[in-house]
Amino acid sequence: MRRSRRRALALAAVTATLALPAAVGCSAVSKALDCVQTADAIASSVDDLGRAVSNAADDPTQADQALNDIDKNLSSLKSKTGDADLSKAVDNLNKAVTNVRSAIKNGDNTPDISPVKDAAKEVGKVCTP
C-alpha cells in the first residue's frame, strides 16, 4: 500500500511539473525549444565549416555554404528571442562568421575558425535549459 501511495505522489508531482510550463505559457516553452534546436543546427553548420575549411582546395564553395547556413540560423534565432545573453552570443557568432568570410574573400583558404567554434559553444550554453 505504501508503495502505491508513493507512486501516486510521484505521478502527481511529475504531472504537476509537466503542466507548469503550460500554465506559464506555451510560447516560453516553444521559444526555449526553438533556441535549442537552432543551436543544434548552428553546431552542425560549424562542423560543416570545419570540414569545408579542411577541404578548401577540393571545393572552396563548401565553406561559403556553411557560413550561409550559420547566418540563416542566427537570423532565425535572433528574431525569436529577447534574451540579452543570447543576443550577445549571437552577435559574437555573427562577428566571428564575418571575420572568417572576410578571410576567405581575401584569399585565405584555411582561415582560423576557432572563434566561430567558441562563439557557437556560447550560443549552445545560453540555449541549454
C-alpha positions in Angstrom: 0.0 0.0 0.0 2.8 2.4 0.8 4.4 1.8 -2.5 1.2 2.6 -4.3 0.9 5.8 -2.4 4.5 6.8 -3.3 3.8 6.0 -6.9 0.7 8.1 -6.9 2.5 11.0 -5.3 5.4 10.7 -7.7 2.9 10.6 -10.7 1.1 13.7 -9.3 4.4 15.5 -8.9 5.5 14.7 -12.5 2.1 15.7 -13.9 2.2 19.0 -12.0 5.8 19.6 -13.2 4.8 18.9 -16.8 1.7 21.1 -16.5 3.6 24.0 -15.1 5.1 25.2 -18.4 1.6 25.1 -19.9 0.4 27.4 -17.1 3.4 29.7 -17.6 2.8 29.8 -21.3 3.4 27.6 -24.2 5.2 30.4 -26.0 8.1 30.4 -23.5 8.5 26.6 -23.9 8.3 26.9 -27.6 11.0 29.7 -27.6 13.3 27.6 -25.5 12.8 24.6 -27.8 13.4 26.7 -30.8 16.6 28.0 -29.2 17.9 24.5 -28.5 17.0 23.3 -32.0 18.6 26.3 -33.7 21.8 26.0 -31.5 22.0 22.4 -32.6 21.6 23.4 -36.3 24.4 26.0 -35.8 26.7 23.4 -34.2 26.1 21.2 -37.3 26.9 24.1 -39.6 30.0 24.9 -37.7 31.1 21.2 -38.1 30.4 21.6 -41.8 32.5 24.7 -41.8 35.4 22.9 -40.2 35.2 20.1 -42.8 34.9 22.7 -45.6 37.9 24.6 -44.5 39.9 21.4 -44.3 38.9 20.5 -47.9 39.0 24.1 -49.3 41.4 23.0 -52.0 38.9 20.5 -53.3 35.8 22.7 -53.1 36.1 26.3 -51.8 32.3 26.8 -52.1 31.6 24.5 -49.2 32.9 27.0 -46.7 30.7 29.7 -48.2 27.6 27.4 -47.9 28.4 26.5 -44.3 28.8 30.2 -43.5 25.4 31.0 -45.2 23.8 28.2 -43.2 25.1 29.7 -39.9 23.9 33.2 -41.0 20.4 31.8 -41.7 20.2 30.1 -38.4 21.5 33.1 -36.5 18.9 35.3 -38.2 16.2 33.0 -37.2 17.4 32.7 -33.6 17.9 36.4 -33.1 14.3 37.2 -34.3 12.8 34.7 -31.8 14.4 36.0 -28.6 14.6 39.0 -26.4 17.2 37.4 -24.1 20.2 39.8 -23.6 22.7 36.9 -23.1 21.5 35.1 -26.2 21.6 38.3 -28.3 25.2 38.9 -27.2 26.2 35.4 -28.0 24.5 35.7 -31.4 26.3 39.0 -32.1 29.6 37.4 -31.2 29.0 34.5 -33.5 27.9 36.9 -36.3 31.2 38.8 -35.9 33.3 35.6 -36.0 31.4 34.4 -39.1 32.0 37.8 -40.8 35.7 37.6 -40.0 36.0 34.1 -41.5 34.1 35.2 -44.6 36.4 38.2 -45.0 39.5 36.0 -44.6 38.2 33.6 -47.3 37.3 36.5 -49.6 40.9 37.9 -49.1 42.4 34.6 -50.3 42.9 32.7 -47.0 41.8 29.1 -47.9 42.4 27.9 -44.3 41.1 30.7 -42.0 41.1 30.3 -38.2 37.6 29.1 -37.4 38.2 28.7 -33.6 36.4 32.0 -32.8 33.4 30.6 -34.7 33.5 27.4 -32.7 33.9 29.3 -29.4 31.0 31.6 -30.2 28.8 28.7 -31.3 29.5 26.9 -28.0 28.4 30.0 -26.1 25.2 30.1 -28.1 24.7 26.4 -27.1 25.3 27.2 -23.5 22.9 30.1 -23.4 20.2 28.0 -25.1 20.6 25.0 -22.8 17.8 25.0 -20.2 
